[in-house]
Amino acid sequence: MRFELLHPREQLVHIMDRIYRYGLTTTSGGNLSVLEEDGTLWITPSAVDKGSLRPTDIMRIDPDGSVAGPHQPSSELPFHQMIYARRPDVRAIVHAHSPYLMSFSIARRIPDTRIIPQAHHVCGMVGYAPYALPGSPQLGEVIADTFAQGYDVVLLENHGVVTVGPDLLTAFQRLETLDFCAKTQIMAGRLGPLFILTDEQIARFEAPPPPLPTFTPARPSSRERELRAEICRFVHRAYEQRLMTSTEGTMSARLGQDAFLITPYGIDRRYIDVEDIVLIQDGRAEEGKRPSRAVNLHRRIYADHPDIACIVTAQSPHAMAFAVTRRPLDTTTIPESYVVLRRVPLVPHGRVYLAPETISAAITPQSPTLLIENDTVLATGKSIHQAFDRLEVVDFTAMAVLNALAIGPIIPIGEREISELEQHFA
């Protein structure tokens, strides 16, 4: 879907629906706006159910200050206007009350986006605005002053979060990514201290890999069409189940000898469609498309493991709690988890781009799924279904272990039981 072609009313309804359905705000909380080049401001209304918002509910503020629409504009309109005045580059604002970000807000701490380089790339550093009465001019001033310092994401003391962007989709992606950081850090707090990436490690990620040579593909086979559709279905499912975010998560599927399909770079996972999927053949990319940055890693894995037909990488928050604390995930806690995953090794950070061969070498029949420190979960399978199942199971297992820590000591099954599983499910 070409989100930028939607009318501002439609954009605001789409994004508010995503924010509400993903539990990032409540029926009465949160507000969004879009500023057009001519100075027209579109904003969500006050006191209207955020779970059933319609395009006709959206309010318009004309450049002369006149208001059009069936409701009152959001009570937070003043701070939207002040941010736009202080940041001419901003064309969209998102304000929400994510429970995980609220936890940081009321503890008066800031989530650290340097837990994974992708999050820092999307959000940058996080600003902090002192408390002021909601809807008041004072609140607008402290928020606008903080954004004027160059932040794109600002945590509001005892209130919530505001994100901005050159468009509404970017502002939403910053909210969602910061929420992922907050959730991951809260989960990780049950395991031990976080490992924060250095400026050098983040800079290494920021340096884009050299582009692949391109080619014009022939007419797609029925198998290619089938795989494109299947990849989209499972990426959408991963996104809906919060195993991926709008900006992070890659899936690929083997098509033939040194040929595979892979998700693109820079397209919202919620909206990925069959035409967005990129064909890679003999180290070349389908003309006019930009594949995932992990394309060379996927190619190496397919070359080294002829039995692997699908690879998926994702930042599922429960599993990532182990990756950012660099603590092993014990799959012998749950028999079904051990059957599906066997062992889940921890791979050192930085090898995705610097040494993909070491990641490929870590994949074995006894370890088809990996945790890469401060980076990602990597699951493989002989089919898309199997790889996706492993991604689900690793996050469910991590969630169970994290929740168990609040109850008492974790007691895994014994060596005899593990041996029985290996014999029965060989």
C-alpha positions in Angstrom: 0.0 0.0 0.0 1.3 3.5 -0.9 0.6 5.1 2.5 1.7 8.5 1.3 -1.0 8.6 -1.3 -3.8 8.4 1.4 -5.6 11.6 2.4 -4.5 12.9 5.8 -7.8 11.8 7.3 -7.2 8.2 6.1 -3.6 8.3 7.3 -4.6 9.4 10.8 -7.4 6.7 11.1 -5.0 4.0 9.8 -2.3 4.9 12.3 -4.6 5.4 15.3 -6.1 2.0 14.5 -2.7 0.4 14.7 -1.8 2.3 17.9 -5.0 1.3 19.6 -5.0 -2.4 18.4 -1.4 -2.9 19.5 -2.1 -1.6 23.0 -0.1 1.6 22.7 -2.9 3.8 23.9 -6.4 3.7 25.4 -9.9 4.6 24.2 -9.6 8.1 25.4 -5.8 8.6 25.2 -3.4 9.7 22.5 -3.6 12.1 19.6 -2.1 12.4 16.1 -1.7 15.2 13.6 -0.4 15.9 10.1 0.7 19.3 8.8 0.4 20.0 5.1 2.7 22.2 3.1 0.1 25.0 2.9 -0.2 25.1 6.7 -3.4 23.0 7.0 -3.3 20.9 10.1 -5.3 17.7 10.5 -5.7 16.3 14.0 -7.6 13.6 15.8 -10.7 14.9 17.8 -11.2 15.2 21.6 -13.4 12.8 23.5 -14.0 10.4 20.6 -13.4 6.6 20.9 -9.9 5.9 19.5 -11.0 2.3 18.8 -13.6 3.3 16.3 -12.3 6.4 14.7 -13.5 7.3 11.2 -12.2 9.7 8.6 -15.2 12.0 9.1 -14.2 12.4 12.8 -10.8 14.0 11.9 -10.6 17.8 12.5 -9.1 20.4 10.2 -7.4 23.5 11.4 -6.9 26.0 8.5 -3.9 28.3 8.3 -6.1 31.2 9.4 -7.0 29.3 12.6 -10.5 28.4 11.6 -11.7 24.9 12.7 -13.7 22.5 10.5 -15.2 19.1 11.6 -17.9 17.6 13.8 -16.0 17.6 17.1 -13.5 19.6 19.1 -9.9 19.2 18.2 -7.7 17.3 20.6 -7.1 19.1 23.8 -3.3 18.7 23.1 -3.6 20.8 20.0 -1.4 23.6 21.6 1.7 21.4 21.8 1.2 20.1 18.3 1.1 23.7 17.0 4.2 24.7 19.1 6.2 21.7 17.9 5.5 22.5 14.3 6.4 26.1 14.9 9.8 25.1 16.4 10.6 22.3 14.0 9.9 23.3 10.4 11.1 19.9 9.2 8.3 18.1 11.1 5.1 17.2 9.2 3.5 14.7 11.6 3.2 14.1 15.4 2.2 11.1 17.4 1.3 11.2 21.1 0.4 7.9 22.9 0.4 6.3 26.3 2.1 2.9 25.8 2.1 1.1 29.2 5.8 0.1 28.8 6.8 3.7 28.0 4.5 5.0 30.8 6.5 2.7 33.1 9.6 4.6 32.2 7.8 7.9 32.4 6.5 7.4 35.9 9.9 6.0 37.0 11.4 9.1 35.4 13.9 7.1 33.4 14.6 7.0 29.6 14.6 3.8 27.5 18.0 3.3 25.9 17.8 2.9 22.1 21.3 1.6 21.9 20.3 -1.9 22.9 20.1 -2.8 19.2 21.5 -0.7 16.4 18.3 -0.8 14.4 16.4 0.9 17.2 18.9 3.6 17.5 18.8 4.1 13.7 15.0 4.6 13.8 14.7 6.7 17.0 18.1 8.2 17.8 18.5 9.5 21.3 15.4 10.1 23.5 14.6 13.5 24.9 12.9 14.2 28.2 10.3 16.9 28.9 9.4 17.8 32.5 5.9 17.5 33.8 3.3 20.2 33.0 -0.5 20.1 33.1 -1.9 18.1 30.1 -3.4 20.4 27.5 -1.8 23.5 29.0 0.4 26.1 27.1 3.2 25.2 29.6 3.2 21.6 28.5 3.4 22.8 24.9 6.4 25.0 25.7 8.4 22.3 27.5 7.7 19.7 24.8 8.5 22.1 21.9 11.7 23.3 23.7 12.8 19.7 23.9 12.1 18.9 20.3 13.9 22.1 19.3 17.1 20.5 20.6 16.9 18.1 17.7 15.2 15.0 19.3 12.7 13.1 17.2 11.4 11.2 20.3 10.5 12.8 23.6 9.4 11.0 26.8 7.0 13.1 28.9 7.4 13.0 32.6 4.5 11.1 34.2 2.6 11.4 31.0 3.6 9.4 27.9 5.6 9.9 24.8 5.6 12.1 21.7 7.3 11.2 18.4 7.7 13.3 15.2 8.7 12.7 11.7 8.7 14.0 8.1 5.5 11.9 7.7 3.0 10.1 9.9 4.3 6.6 9.1 7.8 7.6 10.3 6.5 9.2 13.5 4.5 6.0 14.2 7.5 3.7 13.5 9.5 5.7 16.1 6.7 5.2 18.6 6.6 1.5 18.0 10.3 1.0 18.0 10.7 2.9 21.3 7.9 0.8 22.8 9.9 -2.3 21.7 13.0 -0.9 23.5 11.0 -0.2 26.6 9.4 -3.6 26.7 12.6 -5.4 26.0 14.5 -3.5 28.7 11.7 -4.2 31.3 11.8 -7.9 30.4 15.6 -7.9 30.4 15.6 -6.4 33.9 14.5 -9.9 35.2 17.7 -11.4 33.9 20.5 -9.0 34.7 22.3 -5.9 33.4 21.9 -4.7 29.8 24.8 -4.6 27.4 24.7 -1.2 25.6 26.3 -0.9 22.2 29.2 1.5 21.7 29.2 4.4 19.2 31.6 2.4 17.1 29.2 -0.6 16.9 26.3 1.6 16.0 28.3 3.4 13.4 29.3 0.1 11.9 25.6 -0.7 11.4 24.8 2.8 10.0 27.3 2.3 7.2 25.2 0.8 4.4 26.5 -2.4 2.7 27.5 -2.0 -0.9 24.5 -2.5 -3.2 24.2 -5.8 -5.1 24.4 -5.8 -8.9 20.9 -6.0 -10.5 19.2 -8.0 -13.2 15.8 -8.0 -14.9 14.1 -11.3 -14.0 12.1 -13.5 -16.4 8.4 -14.1 -16.0 7.9 -15.6 -12.5 7.1 -19.3 -12.2 4.1 -20.5 -10.3 6.4 -21.6 -7.5 7.9 -18.1 -7.2 4.4 -16.5 -7.0 3.4 -19.0 -4.4 6.4 -18.3 -2.3 6.0 -14.5 -2.6 2.4 -14.8 -1.2 3.5 -17.2 1.5 6.3 -14.8 2.7 3.8 -11.9 2.8 1.3 -14.0 4.9 3.9 -15.0 7.4 5.5 -11.6 7.7 2.0 -10.1 8.3 1.4 -12.7 10.9 4.7 -12.1 12.6 3.9 -8.4 12.7 0.4 -8.9 14.1 1.8 -11.2 16.8 4.4 -8.5 17.7 7.3 -10.8 16.7 8.4 -8.1 14.2 8.1 -4.4 14.2 7.1 -2.1 11.3 10.8 -1.5 10.5 12.6 -4.7 11.6 12.2 -8.3 10.6 13.4 -10.2 7.5 12.1 -13.4 5.9 13.6 -15.2 2.9 12.7 -18.5 1.1 14.9 -20.6 -1.2 13.7 -20.7 -4.8 16.4 -22.7 -6.5 20.2 -23.0 -7.0 21.7 -19.7 -5.6 18.2 -18.1 -5.9 15.9 -17.0 -3.2 13.2 -14.4 -2.4 13.7 -11.9 0.5 11.8 -9.1 2.1 12.8 -5.5 1.1 14.6 -2.8 3.1 12.6 0.2 4.2 9.0 -1.0 3.7 6.6 -1.2 6.7 6.1 -4.9 7.5 2.4 -4.3 7.9 2.1 -3.3 4.3 4.5 -5.6 2.5 2.9 -7.1 -0.6 4.0 -9.6 -3.2 5.5 -7.1 -5.6 7.7 -5.7 -2.8 9.5 -9.1 -2.3 13.0 -9.1 -3.9 14.3 -12.0 -6.1 18.0 -12.7 -5.5 19.8 -14.8 -8.2 23.5 -15.5 -8.5 24.3 -12.7 -6.1 22.2 -10.1 -8.0 19.1 -8.3 -6.9 15.9 -7.8 -8.8 16.1 -4.5 -10.7 14.5 -1.5 -9.0 14.2 -3.1 -5.6 16.4 -2.9 -2.4 16.7 -6.1 -0.5 17.1 -6.5 3.3 20.5 -5.5 4.6 20.9 -9.2 5.8 20.8 -10.5 2.2 24.4 -11.6 2.1 24.0 -13.5 5.4 21.0 -15.3 4.0 22.8 -16.1 0.8 25.7 -17.6 2.8 23.4 -19.7 4.9 21.6 -21.1 1.9 25.0 -21.9 0.2 26.2 -23.7 3.3 23.0 -25.6 4.2 21.2 -27.1 1.2 18.5 -28.5 3.5 17.4 -25.0 4.7 14.5 -23.6 2.7 13.6 -20.5 4.9 15.4 -18.0 7.1 13.6 -15.5 9.4 15.2 -12.9 11.6 13.2 -10.8 14.0 13.4 -8.7 17.2 10.7 -10.5 19.3 10.9 -8.7 22.6 11.0 -11.6 25.0 13.7 -13.4 23.2 15.6 -10.2 22.7 15.7 -9.7 26.5 18.1 -12.6 26.5 20.1 -11.2 23.6 20.6 -7.8 25.2 21.6 -9.2 28.5 23.7 -11.9 26.7 22.1 -14.6 28.9 21.5 -18.1 27.4 17.9 -19.2 26.9 17.4 -22.6 28.4 15.1 -24.7 26.2 15.3 -27.7 28.5 12.7 -25.9 30.7 9.9 -27.0 28.3 9.8 -30.4 26.5 8.0 -29.0 23.4 10.5 -26.1 23.2 13.4 -28.5 23.2 11.8 -30.7 20.5 11.3 -27.7 18.2 14.4 -25.7 19.0 17.0 -28.0 20.6 19.6 -25.6 21.9 19.6 -21.9 21.1 23.3 -20.7 21.0 24.2 -17.0 21.6 26.3 -15.6 18.8 28.5 -12.5 19.5 27.3 -9.1 18.2 28.6 -7.7 14.9 29.0 -10.9 12.9 25.9 -10.5 10.8 27.8 -8.1 8.5 31.5 -8.7 9.5 31.6 -12.5 9.6 28.4 -14.1 8.2 30.3 -17.4 7.8 30.5 -17.7 11.6 26.8 -17.3 12.0 26.2 -19.9 9.2 28.6 -22.3 11.0 26.7 -22.0 14.2 23.5 -23.4 12.6 23.3 -27.1 13.0 20.5 -29.7 13.3 21.0 -29.3 17.1 20.8 -25.5 16.9 18.5 -24.4 14.0 17.7 -21.2 15.9 20.2 -18.6 17.1 20.2 -15.5 19.3 22.6 -12.8 18.1 23.7 -10.5 20.9 22.1 -7.1 20.7 20.8 -7.8 17.2 18.2 -10.4 16.4 16.7 -13.9 16.6 17.5 -16.0 13.6 15.4 -19.1 12.9 15.8 -21.5 10.0 13.6 -24.3 8.7 13.0 -26.8 5.9 9.9 -24.7 5.1 8.5 -21.3 5.8 6.1 -22.9 8.3 8.9 -24.6 10.2 11.1 -21.5 10.4 8.1 -19.4 11.6 7.2 -22.0 14.1 10.7 -21.8 15.6 10.5 -18.0 15.8 7.2 -18.3 17.7 8.4 -21.0 20.0 11.6 -19.2 20.9 9.7 -16.1 21.9 7.0 -18.1 23.8 9.8 -20.0 25.6 11.5 -16.8 26.5 8.2 -15.3 27.8 7.6 -18.4 29.9 11.1 -18.3 31.4 10.9 -14.6 32.1 7.5 -14.9 33.8 8.7 -17.9 35.8 11.4 -15.7 37.3 8.7 -13.8 39.1 7.4 -17.0 40.7 10.4 -18.9 41.9 13.6 -20.7 40.8 13.5 -22.2 37.3 13.8 -26.0 37.2 14.6 -27.6 33.9 14.0 -31.2 33.0 16.8 -33.7 33.6 19.3 -35.3 31.3 17.3 -38.6 31.3 14.2 -36.7 30.1 16.3 -34.9 27.4 17.7 -38.2 26.2 14.2 -39.6 25.9 13.1 -36.6 23.9 16.0 -36.9 21.5 15.4 -40.6 20.9 11.6 -40.2 20.5 11.8 -37.0 18.3 15.0 -37.8 16.4 
